[in-house]
């Protein structure tokens, strides 16, 4: 009876783990950005990379790099960040902001047709 019960519960447990993992990852990136940076509307979260002195959150969207740069320029300056570099082209953008000795870098680049990958480094 115990073996039969475990056989039935194991697939359910695995399904819960698989379905719950994206929700945990989503909460993770929201915790990283917290109140320090906004989330570009409609952006699809990809991955968080943690380094000793910075954390990078990556996303993908259908919008062009210029739209991403404009969003973060407005969002971050409203949070007290100062724009140091704002370099935008049709294919890519690079935004460097500073605040209280800290840096925030937002990079975006066109990839697959109609898709743009971007990262927010804090």
N, C-alpha and C positions, 0 to 999 in steps of 0.2 A: 504494500500500500504506500509506503514512504517513497519508494523508488518511482512509482507511478505518479505520485503527487509532484515530485521534483521534476520529472520529465515534462509535466504540463506547465509548471511554473517557470522553468528555465527560459523558454522562448518569450514569455511575458516580461520577465526581468530584463532580458537582453533588449527587447523592443523599447522598454522604458529608458534604458541607458542610452540607446541610440537616439531616441527622440528628445531626450532631455539634454544631451550634449550641446546642440546649437543654442538652446536657451541659456545654458551656463556661459557659453562663449560670448553671447550677446551681452549678458550682464557684465562680463569681464571688461569688454571694451567700453561700456558705459561708465564703469568704475574708473577706468584709466583716464578717460576724458573728463569725467565728473563735471565740475563747473568751470574748467579751464578752457574748454573748446566745445563748439557746437558740433552737431552731426549734420552733414550735408543732406538736404531733403531727398529722399528716395535712394540714398546710397545703400549698397549691399555690403555688409561687413564681410571681410575675408579672414584676417588673422591679426593677432597681437604678437609683436616681437619685443622681448624684454632684454635690455642691455644694462650694464652697470650704471650708466649715467643718463639713460634715456629709454623711453618706451615708444614704439612705433605701432600705430594702428593703421591697417590697410583696408581699403574699400574699393568698390567698383561701381560705376554709374554709366548711364547713357549720355550724360551731359558733357560738353566740351571742357577742356582744361581752364579756359578763361572764366567759365561760370563758377567753377570750383574755387579758383583764386579770388574772384570777386566776393563770393560768399564768405570765405574765411577772412578776407581783409576786413569786411564789414563786421563780422562776428567778433573777431579777435580785438580789433581796435575798440569796440564797445566794451570789452572786458579789460581795457587798460593796456593792451599790448601796443608796441610801436613798430610800424613797418620799416624794416631796414632795406629789404630787397623785394621788388615785385616785378618779376620777369615773366612775360606771357607771350606765347606764340600760338599759332593754330594747333600745333601738335603737342605742346607741353607748357607747363607753368611751374614756377618756383617762387615761393613766398617765404621770406625769412622775417620773423618777428621777435622782439625782445621785450622782456619785462622783469624788472628787479634782478638783473643778472642771469636770467634764464632765457633759453631760446626755444622757439617753436618753428618748425619747418613743415611747410605743406607743399608737396610735390605731386604733380599730376602729369600723366602721359597717355596719349591715345594708344590703344593696343589693337585688339580685334576690331573689325569694322563696327562703328557705332558704339564702342565701349571705351571707357577711360578708367584706368587704374590710378588710385591716388593714395597718399599716405599722410598722416598727421603725426609728427614726431614731437614729443614733449619730454 
